[in-house]
Every structure is written in structure tokens, then in C-alpha cells.
Amino acid sequence: MTGALDPFLTPIPAAEAGRVGEILAAQYGLAGSLVPLPGERDQNFLLDSTDGAFVVKVANPGEDGAAIDMEQAALEHLEQTGCNIPTPRVVRTIRGERSVPIDAGGAETTLRVRSFLTGEPIKDGSSPRRVGVLAADLQHGLAGFFHPAAGRPLLWDVRSLPLLGDLVELVPESELRSLVGGVLARVEEEVLPRLASFPAQVIHNDLNPANLLVDGSGDITGVIDFGDMLHAPRIADLGVAGSYQVYDDDDPTAPLAELVTGYLERIELRPEELEVLVDLVAGRLCQSVVIAHWRAQLHPDNAGYILSDAAAAARSLATIESSDRAALRAHLLRVAGVQGGPGAGLARRRDRSLGPGLGLSYRRPLRLHRGEGVWLFDDHGERYLDAYNNVVQLGHAHPAVVGAVRRQAARLNTNTRYLTDRPVDFAERLVGLLPEGLDVCYFTNSGSEANELALRIARAVTGRRGVIVSEHAYHGMTGLTAAISPEESRDPLEDWVATVPPPGESDPGDGIERAVAALEDGGHGPAALIYDTVFSSDGIFDPGGDFLNGSMAAVRSSGGLFIADEVQAGLGRVGQRMWGFAGSGSAPDIVTLGKPLGNGYPIGAVVTSRDIAAAFAAREHFFSTFGGSTVAAAAGAAVIEATLALRLPQRADRVGGYLSRRLTELAGRASQLREVRGAGLFVGVEVADGPLAEELVERMRDRHVLIGRTGPSGNVLKIRPPLVFEEAHADIVVAALEAALRGSPLPTRR
Ligand SMILES: Cc1ncc(COP(=O)(O)O)c(C=O)c1O
């Protein structure tokens, strides 16, 4: 991008006023007095003629000729589209050209002429709101404009900030130098990568007060100097404008908020654009400081003019950097109605519009904005390590699933009653992961629906109604599944539901025998025993082969089926064995799946044997409008493919084993931690009591590590991250838990 430096390296041209006058007369038919005007790169004159006042610009020879043409073309475009901002009118030559060649002290360059706009430069900070409105109006005017030179390299482009790295050392004051260096590093790392996806167009890119003219009553009479125009993220215009609204020690909140308010009167902004505005302002101030010092050294004779604004920019930069930038960002988001404090306004709206009882996670709820891999990002761009969401098996926004969903949704999305490849392909892949004999799939939209269907199948096939579950089970929110979820139930269980203890000391066969007897007392035979195979809501237990085999044998001997609810454990979370039930070495009668199957796309599945499916089909119908839809199946197949390709079950063993070992070590030092248990990347840490667990979860959240808790008394920390977790992430979890146990002060917010 060295071209960005060219116009700066070349001195301002020095065409003779006499020669300029001759050209004006011969080619434009204009005559009058010529008075030099200041300029950064061009040589400028004011032409006072009987036809009016004009600005004559002799271009810097280092300037790209195409860029000059763009400037002229843009002004003509604005004039033609009737933009309600007065801009200089392009004066063409008698022959209709936009510019003419001129020799400026031996250098070939061009001369062009524009009408002179009357008015005084707007006073610094006199009305940020008006500047915001103007920026938006100008963007409206330029929205349909393009020119090949709009993509040229330009040092004033915010995306050119990395080019300043080598020039920073030219800033003489060491404190300022390190301030600038720090901002550049931050903006380069955290902001520039985000800009690529922002709305972009040709923008003015130099909305500084010197370029905004007003009349005596303060009305805008014009915008001048389109020389830095380029195709860029539109928010960059506000970054530039904002950099001139921050003064010395004044709080920048009000002027920046006013600027945004003005802009929003005309054009909406996305939250992510608002989030980066403060950093764009800081970045622009760095440009002003560094470029001025560099140019002052290149052109010592013009140093006074060049450095005139640099000192002010340095003071503004110090002001921005010493302000609470997170609070400033939050304020701007609030101004835009995107956020109410830490989500306060949204929380109120949520309370009014979503059903009561649907609590938010964490005392300080998270206002999430996006997710990527194992990270979640809030409205301020703060990131949180997601050690809780097993739905996103492959990590948040995994491109394989996003791409599969996008492509399929664009082509065809319909139900399973047509001959389409996707559901069949998905079913074959899923069956391929399960033991022989589990060959037939039904697709639903959730884990609850999968369990509901599994219970209907078990009842239809056995001709009985009774269901046995673990004492604190959760299996879903539909009619039947809510009834077999003691964890959620406020009422006594129905007489067709009986419970057994989770894995522990006792023989599972004894519990099941008692449960069968209890069902029979109520007049029901057992249709099924259903286990969440990692006993998540019971407090997280890896049941082990003996427990599972004993349970299966007991329920089958009483004529019931065994349903493995793999909604939590399934698809590799518990490691290479792939399924929670797999420790038994034998196959369940029915397997249900949900959460991870679509990496966030809602998919549930029931897999059973051909015989059981046939017996069910003989008695009942099954159809789900959305279950197994073409898009759902594309997502599910992509999840399975990526799970295997990334060897996530193996990783769950490796990283889960590492996490458990490190937590066990910690438990050896911290008496509040009683036991670490679970399997693969489903880890439970039992602590002394529920209130302590709650406090630890909150303190970890404050340290930006997200976990949950479970168990009958809520005293088991639930760690269940996306399977793309690494050892380094496990280290973060352990460190956060250790700090949470000490209750040590929170790290200061960036
Ligand atoms: C073991 C188990 N089964 C079923 C469900 C219900 O799944 P869904 O919320 O997708 O309906 C859950 C949900 O947490 C679960 O943990």
C-alpha cells in the first residue's frame, strides 16, 4: 500500500499564479484576481472573478489522476441527485473537460475549478448533532456513487492504520508515542478485522469542522474538500467527525452521543458499528497526530500549518483514552436504543413479552451479541469463555453448519414426505454411529419431542403406560415428558410414573423392582425405563456398564423397553465411546437425541430397531412438519461429518480428561470442592451446598467464564463446553474457579 504515502511525500505543487491565470482565461473563459489558499497536499487559489468566486486547485503531482477524476465525478453526482447538502459545483472547461494539464514547477499535474462556497467553517463542537445529520445526508447522496479510484490506497483510510506503525517513532514526546502505539495495537487487533463485514460505500472521510461551512445563523452552507473520499465502512465517517468533537478534558460522552443521534435521524446503525465508534475516533486521532509529525518532518517549510492541529488531536486522544470507554460504548448503544444500561430496557421488554418463569442466566444477565467457537461476545465486544453450551457441539457459528444451512435454505426446504436425499443421508449417517440393530430414524424438532415420541412408541409396542425415571430426571417440556421430569414438577408425580435412584451405592435392579411394583399398585405395567445417560439433572453421574446392564435387564424382565435419552450425553460428548449408554456394551431399545445434533439448528431424533418401528407403525402414525426438513437434515449431516472429521469424541476424552484431572488437583487444595465426576467433556464438580455453587457460578461469570449448576440441591457445578474446547480453555476454567473460590477481586475491565 505504498501508494498511500505518495501524495504526502511529494511537496505541494508550486505553479506560477501567472500561468494559472492564463489557463483559466484560455480554457475556462474565467478572469479575475488569484489569492493563494492553504492546502494539505494541493496548491489552492481563490479566483475572484466577475462570474463569481471559484476555487482553483492545482493537484499534488503525487496524487492519483483517477482519484482527482473521482472527486469531480462525485461532486457532479451529488449535484445531479439533488443531495440536500450544498457542495462545490464542478466547473468544466469550455471544451467540457473536468480538469486540464498544467506544469507546476517542472512537475506535470492537473488544474481544476469549482465554485467557491460562502460561509465560515463551523466552530469546533458547536453542534455535533448537525454534523451527524450532515454525515448521513451526504452518505445518502453518495450511496449510489462509485468510481474505480474509490478503492485506492489512502493513508487517511482507517484501514491503513497499520501503516502508521513505522511512523510512530517520529512523534517526539515519549508519553504521546506510547499512547498512540497502544491505541494502534488495540484498534488493529480488535476493530479492523470487524470492519470488513460492515456496511460500506463511498464516504467523504474528512468531516472535520474546517470542511463544514455555516452562515451567520449557523445553517450549513456547504461541505468542501472531497479529496479523501473512498469506499469504506460508513461508520468511518462518524469516526472522523467524532474525532473533532472531543476536547481536552471535557467528557466526550455528550458530543459523541449527539453526533450519533443526528446521524440516526436519517440512517440506522447496527450495534456492531456503534460498538467500534469510540475506537475509530481514537484511531483517527492517532492518524492526525502521526501523519502531522511525519509530514512536518518531510516539509519543514510548511510545518507550522501541518502541525497546527496535531497538538489538539493529541489532547483529544488523551481524553478519549482516559475515559471509561466501555461506559461510553454502552451509552452510545443506549442512545441508539440498542441497549438499556446493562440490558435493563431489554430486560423490561422481555418481562412484558415473554412468559413469566423463564428466568435469565446469571444475576447480571448477559446481553449477547455473537458467538464464535468457544467464545461468546457481549454488546461491548467483551468475550466470555463458553464452558456451558453443549448444543454448539462444534463451537458457535461453525462455518460447516452455517454454510450447509444457508446453501440448503436457498435451494429447497420441505418435509420428509418427498423423495429428497438430505433426510435419508442424515439418517444413514446417524444410524452408522449407533450399534447394529438401531437402524430406523424419526426426526423431530427437539429433545422433548424425541422423548415424547419414544414414550409413545414404547407404550404402543408394549401396550402399557408406566414409565420409570431417575429421581431428579429432566426429559422435556411436552405433556408426557414434563410428566416424567421430577426436576421440574411442582405436583406429585402421576401414578404411571415411578422413580429410581441415580447411579450410586445401590443395585439398580432393586430400585427398578420397587418402581415396577409401585406402578403395578397404580394399575400400570412398565412400558419403559428412560435414563439421561449422564444423569445431568440428578447431579452428573457416569453410570458405568454394570449399572446400565443391571437396569436394562431389570426393565426388560418386567416387559418394558429401555430408552437411552442421549440428548445430553450423545454424539461424542462422553468421548470415543460416542454414547452415554455405550459403557454397557449392549444396545438400548430406543435412543433419543437432541441438543448437539444441529449445532443450534433445532433437531431431535429417535432411533430404534426395525421391529419396534414396525410395531409402532401398525398402531400409530407419525409425521412432523419440520422434523427432518431438508435444511434440518443438511445441518445434522454437517454436524456429524464435522464431529468425525475433527475427531471431537477423541478430543472430548483428551481435553475432558485433562480438565477433570486439573479440577481434581484443585479439589485436593480446596476443601469446598467435594468431588469431580462425569465423562469426557461433561464434568460435574460437587461443592458443599447450593448457595456456594450459585456464588461460584456468578463469580466465574464475572471472570468471563460461563458454567452452570445442577443436581437436586443445585450443588454440582456443570461444565459442558462445546467439544472444540482445548486444554488452554480448560486452564482458563480452572483458574477462574480457583479465583472464584478465593473470592478475589475481579480483574479490571478493559
Ligand atoms: C436429558 C434431556 N432430555 C431432554 C431434554 C429436552 O430437550 P429440548 O429442550 O430440546 O426439548 C433435555 C433438555 O435439557 C435434557 O437435558
The ligand as an SDF file (V2000), in Angstrom:
LIG
                    3D

 16 16  0  0  0  0  0  0  0  0999 V2000
  -31.7100  -35.2210   29.2050 C   0  0  0  0  0  0  0  0  0  0  0  0
  -32.6100  -34.2780   28.4480 C   0  0  0  0  0  0  0  0  0  0  0  0
  -33.6080  -34.7710   27.7010 N   0  0  0  0  0  0  0  0  0  0  0  0
  -34.4170  -33.9620   27.0000 C   0  0  0  0  0  0  0  0  0  0  0  0
  -34.3070  -32.6050   27.0420 C   0  0  0  0  0  0  0  0  0  0  0  0
  -35.2560  -31.7400   26.2960 C   0  0  0  0  0  0  0  0  0  0  0  0
  -34.6890  -31.2310   25.1430 O   0  0  0  0  0  0  0  0  0  0  0  0
  -35.2850  -29.9140   24.4370 P   0  0  0  0  0  0  0  0  0  0  0  0
  -35.0290  -28.7670   25.3690 O   0  0  0  0  0  0  0  0  0  0  0  0
  -34.5300  -29.8460   23.1510 O   0  0  0  0  0  0  0  0  0  0  0  0
  -36.7220  -30.1340   24.2020 O   0  0  0  0  0  0  0  0  0  0  0  0
  -33.2820  -32.0580   27.8090 C   0  0  0  0  0  0  0  0  0  0  0  0
  -33.1150  -30.5920   27.8610 C   0  0  0  0  0  0  0  0  0  0  0  0
  -32.3820  -30.0260   28.6020 O   0  0  0  0  0  0  0  0  0  0  0  0
  -32.4270  -32.9080   28.5430 C   0  0  0  0  0  0  0  0  0  0  0  0
  -31.4550  -32.4190   29.2970 O   0  0  0  0  0  0  0  0  0  0  0  0
  1  2  1  0
  2  3  1  0
  2 15  2  0
  3  4  2  0
  4  5  1  0
  5  6  1  0
  5 12  2  0
  6  7  1  0
  7  8  1  0
  8  9  2  0
  8 10  1  0
  8 11  1  0
 12 13  1  0
 12 15  1  0
 13 14  2  0
 15 16  1  0
M  END
$$$$
